[in-house]
Structure formats: structure tokens, C-alpha cells
């Protein structure tokens, strides 16, 4: 009998907690009208501050147009826009109000038509256009908006990628001195862009080579997922050369294509 009473008390206590949480959550879900065109629903304060997941609906049609995450009225996290037929129009990411990360754009059939990358509101790196979900145009942009790399897959045909693209290495080098124990150490900071068009599996690495481009050592492999890398190296006097190595799996070439660029 005692056990049954304890069980009953625990059940009532748990029910009270669940009910309280539900009512608290329900109390936070509010609706506001924006510009007489959009209805926003979610965690919205009395002074219209958005937090958490907010849904935006077309006021006339009632259809869901956008779902976005907010923190203190700033976009923060995933944001999804929808076509009028309910399929996803675009998917993007934000950090403290600034667009940061990969962006994918789709047509009404749900097929991807474009993807690009944003770094805190700056478009940089890959910009890929798709036809029937297959890449047909690849561009790569620098931080200052300059197009560094371009491939039109339609015009490429059966030609090698080296027949249509002449430059593969884009980097900046800054040399400075570090004093350690009364000795000056010469170092270099190298910033390198890493274009990687679909279907070619570009692989960059930093190596030392001799005058005949024979590899003497591999210093660092660069992550092909990143759009750029920054690294430091010692600049001690040496008869060898610091170089960027690029390996390409060209589908129109038997075997692997390897290129080098001396870092000067």
C-alpha cells in the first residue's frame, strides 16, 4: 500500500512538471505580422525579439516560406527557404547575424541548381552551377571577388583539364623574423587558396624539392575540404626549394597528373 502511494505521488509530481513545461513552452510561442505580408511564429518577445526556431508564413496563402534559427534577434544557425510547392528553395547558415557556410539552391523539383560558400557575408571559394543535379560550371573566387579558377564542363568534352585551365596555384607569402634566445629566426606565413572542381579530386600538399622537382620531404598535406589554408614554415638557408604539390585525378587522362609550384 505504501509503495502504491509513493508511486502515485511520483506520477502526480511528474505530471505537474510536464504540464508546467508544456504551458511555459506554449506561452513562448507567439505570432507577429510583418509588413502585412508575412506571419512569423515562434519564441517572439513582446518587443518582437526573435529567439530559437522561427517560422515565416505567407499571410495570403498561409504557406510556409522560411524556417530560420535566431539568437537575440540575429540569424544564428540554419535558415531554409521554401518554394511555393513546399520543396526547399535554399539552405544556408548564419553566425551572429552574418551568413557563414555553404549555400545550396534548388529548383521546384528539388534538384540542386547552385552551390556556393559564404564567409561572414563574403562570397569566397567554390561557386558551382548544376544541370539535372550534375555540375556544368565551376568557378572559384578570392576574398576580393576575383575569379581565380573556371571550368565549363560542357566545353571541356574529352580534353584534359590542363588544356583549358593554365593556373592552379594561388597564394600569398609574408616573411617575418622571430627572436628566440637572442637569435633571429626567419619564418614565412603562407596563405593558399584550394580550388577543387567536382570530378577531379584536387590534392594539395607542401613539400621540399630539388632543382629537378624530386620530392625530398612532405611538410604538410592540405585538407581538400577547406577553401583555403594558412600555415607557417621556417625559412632557414637551404639548397632545396619549398613548393606546392598538386595531384589531380583527371578522368580524361590515364593515371594521375602531378604539378609543382615553387613558393617564392
Secondary structure as GFF3:
##gff-version 3
##sequence-region A 1 264
A	DSSP	alpha_helix	2	28	.	.	.	ID=ss1
A	DSSP	beta_strand	29	34	.	.	.	ID=ss2
A	DSSP	beta_strand	38	44	.	.	.	ID=ss3
A	DSSP	beta_strand	50	58	.	.	.	ID=ss4
A	DSSP	beta_strand	64	71	.	.	.	ID=ss5
A	DSSP	beta_strand	74	82	.	.	.	ID=ss6
A	DSSP	beta_strand	88	95	.	.	.	ID=ss7
A	DSSP	beta_strand	98	99	.	.	.	ID=ss8
A	DSSP	beta_strand	101	106	.	.	.	ID=ss9
A	DSSP	beta_strand	112	119	.	.	.	ID=ss10
A	DSSP	beta_strand	122	131	.	.	.	ID=ss11
A	DSSP	beta_strand	134	141	.	.	.	ID=ss12
A	DSSP	beta_strand	147	152	.	.	.	ID=ss13
A	DSSP	alpha_helix	153	156	.	.	.	ID=ss14
A	DSSP	three_ten_helix	161	163	.	.	.	ID=ss15
A	DSSP	beta_strand	171	180	.	.	.	ID=ss16
A	DSSP	beta_strand	183	193	.	.	.	ID=ss17
A	DSSP	beta_strand	203	209	.	.	.	ID=ss18
A	DSSP	beta_strand	215	221	.	.	.	ID=ss19
A	DSSP	beta_strand	228	234	.	.	.	ID=ss20
A	DSSP	beta_strand	241	248	.	.	.	ID=ss21
A	DSSP	beta_strand	257	262	.	.	.	ID=ss22
###
